[in-house]
Amino acid sequence: MVDANRHVVAIFGGASAGSTAAEILAARGIEVIVFEQNLRPYGKIEDGLPRWHRDQRRMEYKRIDGKLDRPGVHVVPRTRLGTDIQFDDVVRWGFSAVLLANGAWRDRPLDIPGAEAWVDRGLVYQNPFIYWFNHAQEAAYAGRRYTIPPGAICIGGGLASIDVVKVFQLELYGQALAARGIDVTMHDLEHAGIPATCLKHGITDPAALGVEDSWLVYRRRVEDMPVATAPPGASAEQLLKIEVVRKKLLAKAQERYLFRVRPLALPVALLTDDDHVVGVRFVETEMRDGKAVAREERPFELHSSLVVSSIGSLPEPLPGIVMKGTFYDYADWDTGAYAPVPGVFGVGNVVTGRGNIKASEHHAKDVAHWLTEHYLGVQATDVARSIEGLSKGSEARAEAAATQVADYVETRPLLAAAAADALLDRIRARQAEVGYHGYASWMATVTPPDAE
């Protein structure tokens, strides 16, 4: 044990934001405990970033490893806040500060009456759907599996929804090519695009494969899709340019992956038959003063046995944490300070949607268009794909938040050596309970041999 008065900070979540905060706090001499709910600390890099970004995922894994496997940082895996330990207990234990970097894993509910009754009966949310896609090829995977039917429907309009509809198309065309005896990998199909892959194998028109292409349905116009963001304080001229960029990006994605897009459409009911979803009833919309207004007299239907809702992610409600609407109750959205308890802060996607740390906005202004193009896989064919910097926004927020937390902590009295040692004793007991005996050995044990 360290016989010294010192600060000890708890962080919940070890991915981009949590690991960055841990690194910065540890560098300032603060002892850091990182509680991670999963076996591995990679968060949405592993479970939400589609696995065709294989090289980037591996790069990010190494970056996170380097931040967590260092002196002064104690990792506690397989420990979920609200299940394995309770927030109220953590606050009473006496940490110098607590950071909530546990991300946004709850899908925003689909606003259709009675929709929740049809989850996993044809209605699927984006987070579990991409988790399946990322892990289903692992021999040890025992979760739910999904089959992509003709004309699968994705409801949404952001980058995550394009990820979903790309999964649809890659699965459908991969199967259609395999049925012709043409063996292509998902990575090859995604990298080259569907038409180019077909042409390489002597199929000049992908329609000859008989695939019924999937749908991406969005309630606003194509040029309103949040696939590219405007810089803070954008002028009217800049906003018009962003609209043009959005249309071009989506057109390139459609050209390469062949999905269909239906803008100006609002879902109003699920179509069901024999205890399963068979489609969606929509009404057309029109834009009035920046809002999508339903035209009830203009209904239409799309039919498929799979509907994926991809309309955003929110922080999960946790016992003991006060909610304000769909977010945690923050007194200050710039610092992420949690209102009910001093010394508790949110960082990363747990405060999603509010742009809490301004540093991330400047990064987004510089790289958003380039990064989005490479993320979608629609960059120029002679340019190697790179999504380096994908996590920079999260890291920028975490750096700023960690600095603010460190400044806050350093105004507080140091924990007495006995109190700090007692916290470490709790941590060691939990580590022993889950079988953790060091970062490198733990990761070697829990990483599936066939993980991408």
N, C-alpha and C positions, 0 to 999 in steps of 0.2 A: 504494500500500500504506500501511497505517497503521503508523507507526513507534512502536509502544507495546506494552508487555507487557499482556496481557489474557486473559480466558477465552474459549474457543470450545466451544460445546456442539453435539452432533449430535442431531437428532430424526428418527426414521424414522416417517413418516406425517404428512400435513398436514391431516387433517380436523379435526373439532371438538376432540378432545383435543390433537392435535399443534399446531394453530394457536394454541390458547389458551396452551399452554405456551410456544410461541415468542414470543408477544406479551409475556407476563409476564417471561420471561428477558431479552428485548431491552430492556424498560423498566428493567431493573436494570443495564444497561450490558454485558450479556453478548452476545457475537456468536453468532448462531444459524445453523446449517445445517439446513435441512429437506429430507430426502430423501423424495421421493414416488414410489411405484411406478407410478402411472398418469399419463396425460397431464394430468388435472385433479386437484386435491387434495381432492375433496369426499367421498371414501370412501363410507360407507353412506348418507349423505344423497342421493348421486346414484345409487348402485347397489343400495341395499337398502331405501330408503324409497319405497314405491310411487308412481308418477308422478301419481296422482290428487291427491297433496299438492303440486301444482305451485307454488302461491304460497308455501308454507312452504319448499319446496326452494330457490326463488329467493332468499328472504330469508336462508336459511342460507348460500347461496353468497356473498352480499354480505358477510356477517359474516366468513366465512373469508378472503375476499379482503382485507378491511380489516386482518386480523391478519397476513397474510403479505406484503402489499405495503407494507412499511414499512422504514425504515432499521434496519440491524443484523440483518435476516433475509435469508438467502440461500437461495432455493428451487432444488432440483435435481430436476427431474421425470424421469419415465421411468427411474427407478433403483431397482431392486428388491434388497432385502437378501437375500443368499443366492444371487443370480443375477448381477447386474451388479457388485455389490461384496460382499465376504465379511465376516461379523461379526468373525472373528479379525483381519482386516486393519484394520478400523475401530478396534478396540481398540488395536492397535499404533500407529496413526497419532498417538495422543497427545491426543485431545480431553480437555477438562476433565471432561466427563461425556457419557454417551450415554443418550438416552431412547428406549424402544421404545413407539411409539404406532401400531404397524402393524395394530392391530385384530384382529378374530376373523373370519376368512374361510373357515375350514375347517368344513364341516358335520359335526356329530356323526354318526358312522356309525350307520345303521339296524341295530339288533341283531336281524337275521334271518340265519340261516346261509346263506352264499353270496350275500348280497344285492349285494355290490359287483360281481359279475359281470354284473348286470343294469342297471347305471347307463347311462342314455341308451338303454336298450332297454325303456322303459316306466317305469323307476324314475329319478326325478330328485330332486336335492336342492334345498332352498329357495333358497340363495344364487344359483346359476346360473339358476334359474327366474325369480326376481324381476329379475335382471340382464337377462334376455331381455325381460321385460315392459316394463322401463324404457327399453330401447334399440331394440327391434325396429322401431319406427316411423321410426327415423332412416335416411335413404337410404344412408348409408355402413355400416350395420350388416352385419357378415358372420359373425356367430356362429350358434350352433345355434338353431333355431326349434322351437317346440312348438305342437301342435294340441290343443285341449281337447276330450276326448271326453265323451259322456254319462256321468254318474255318477262323474266324476273323484274320486280319493281323496286326501285330505291326512291324514297321520299327524302329530299334534302336539297342542298345547294352549295355546300362548301367543299373544301378539299377532302374531308372525310367521306362525303357522299360519293365523290368521284373514285376514291379508293374502293368503295363498296361495289360500284357498277363495273369497275375494272376487274374486280374479283369475279363477278358474274361472267364477264366476257371471256376472261382467260380460262375459266373452268369450262365454259360451253365450247369454245373453239378448240381447246386442248382435247376434249372428249371427241369432238367431231373429226379432228385430224387423226386421233388414235383409231377411230372406227375405220379409217381408210388405210390403216397400217403405217401412218406417218408418226414417228416418235419425236416429239419436241418437248422440251422442258418448259415449265412455267416461266423460268427466268429468261429463256430464249424468246419466248412468245411476247413477254412484256417488254423486253429490251428492244426488239426489232419492230414490234407492232404487229397486228394481225394481218393486214394486207401484205406486208413485206415477207412475213413468214410463210404465208400461203404461196406467194409468188416463187419463193425459194424452192418450194416443193411442187412446182408445176401447176398450181391452182391460180389462174389469172383473175378469177372473180370469187372472193370469199363467199358470196351468196350461193355458190354451187354446193357448199357444204350443208345448206338447208337449216342453218341456225336461225332461230327466232331471237333477234337481238333484244337486249334488256332495255329498260326504261329508267331514266333519271327524271324525276318530276319535281318541279320547283314552283312555289307559289308566286314568285315575282318574275321579272324579266331576266333573260340571260345576262344582260349587262349589269344586273343588280347582284348577281351571284358573288358571294364573298370569297372568290378564289384569288383575288388580288385586292390589297387594301390601300386606301388613300393615305397619304402622309398627314400628320396632324396639321390642322389649319389649311387644308387644301383649297385652292381657288376653284371657281366654277370651271375654268379651263382645264385644270388638273383633274377634276372629277370627271369631265367628259373623256379625257384621255384614258383614265382608269376604266371607264365603261368600254372603250374600244379594246383595251388590253384584255378585259374579261371575256369579251366575245371571241377574240382571237385565240386565247388560251383554250377555251372550251371547244372551239372548232377544231383546233389541232388535236385535242384529246379524242374527239369523236372520229376524226380522220384515222387516227392510229388504232383505236380500240373499238370503233364501230357501234357504240351504244347510241340509243336514241334519247333525245331530250324533249320533254314537254314542259315548257315554261307556262306561267300564268295559269296555274292549276292548283286548287286547294282540295285536299282530301276531306271528305265529309262522312264517309261510312266505309266499313269493311264489308266486302261481299263474302258470304260464307255458305258452305254446303257440306253436309255430312261431317259436322264437327271440325271443319278446317277452312281456313281462308282460301278463297279462290279469286280474289281481286279487290279492287278499290273503286268506290264511286267518288268522282271528283266533280267540282263545279269550276268553270272558268273564272278567272279574276281579271280585274283591270286596275291599273295604277292610278290612284287619285291622291294628290298631295303627298306622294312618297309612300303611300300605304296600298297594300293589295286588298282590293275590295271584291268580295264574292259576288258573282252574277248567278244567282240561284236559278235563273231561267235557262242557264246553259250547262246542264249536267252532261257528263260522259263517264264511261267506265273503261278501265284497263283490267285484263284478266291474267292472273298468274297465281300459282300456289305458294309463292314466296314473296313477301313484302318486307323490306328492311327499312326501318326508320332511322335516319341519320340526320337529326335536326339539332345536335349539340349535346354536350356532356356537362354535368353539374357535380359539385361536391356531394358526397354521400352524407345524409344525415347520420350523426353518431350520437349515442347516448351521452348526455351531459353537455353537449355543445349546442349553444343557443343559435337557432337559425333566424335570419331576417329575410323573409321571402325564400328564395331557393339557394341563398348563400349563407355562410356563417356570418354572425353579427359582428361586423367590423366597425370600430370607431373611426378609423382612418383608412381609406382605400389606397392611399399612397404608401403608407408604411405597412399595411396589413395588420395593424394593431387590433386585437380582438377586444371588443367593448366590455364584456362581463368580467374578465379576469386580467389584471395588469400582468405584463410579462409574457403574454401569449401572443404569437404573431402568425399570420398566414403568409405563405410564399408559394409562387408557382401557380399551377392550374387550380389550386384550391380557392383562389380568388379570381378565377377566370371571368373574362367578360368585362372587366373594368379597367384594364391597363394600369395596374396599381403602381408600377415603378416606371418612371418616364424613360429610363435608359433603354428599355426594350423598344420603345417607339422609334427612336433614332436608328436603331439597328434595322427595324422593319422598313423604314424609309429607304435605306441604302440597298437592301438586298432582296426585298420581297418579290419583285417581278422575276429577277434571275432565278431565285430560289424556287419559286412556284413552277416555273417552266421546267427546271430540272427535277423537281419533285414529281411532277406529272409525267415525266418521261417524254416531253414534247420539244426538247431542245433540238438544235440543228443536228442533223444526222452525223456530221463530221466532228461534233463536239462531245467529248467524253462526259458522261453524266457525273455531276458532283452535287451533293446536297450538304456539303460541309457548311456548317453554320446553322443547320436546322434547329439545334437546341440552343442557339446563341440568345434568342429572346428570353427563354426560360432562365438561362444562366445569368443574363444581364439583370433580370429581376431578382434572382437569388443573391447575386453579388451585392446589389444595392440593399436588399433586405437584410442580409447578413451583416453588412457594415452598420446598418441602423441598430440591429439587435446587439451587436458587440458594443456599440456606443452606449446603448441603454444599460447593458449588463455592467459595464465598467463604471457606471454611476452608482451601482448597488454595492452593498458590503459583500466582501468575499464570503463564501460559505466556509464555516469552520471545517478544519481537516476531518474531524469525526463525522460531520454531516455529509461531506463530499464522499468520504470512504464508504459510508452507509449506502449512498446511492450506487456506488460501484459494486458493492456487495449484492444489491438487488439485481443489478445487470448481470453479474457473473452467474447468479443463480438461474436467471432466465436463459442465459446462453447455454448453461449446462443442461437445462431442461429440454431444449430443442436440439441438443447435440452439436452446438457450435464450439469449435476449438481453434479459431483463427480464420482470417478471411480467405487466404489462398486455399487452405485445405478444405474449407466449407464449399467454396465455389467449385473445386475439382470434384467434390462428392455429389453435388446437387445439379450440375450441368448435364443435361441429357447428352449422350454420345452422338445422337443424330440431330441435335439442335442446330438450326441455321444461324 
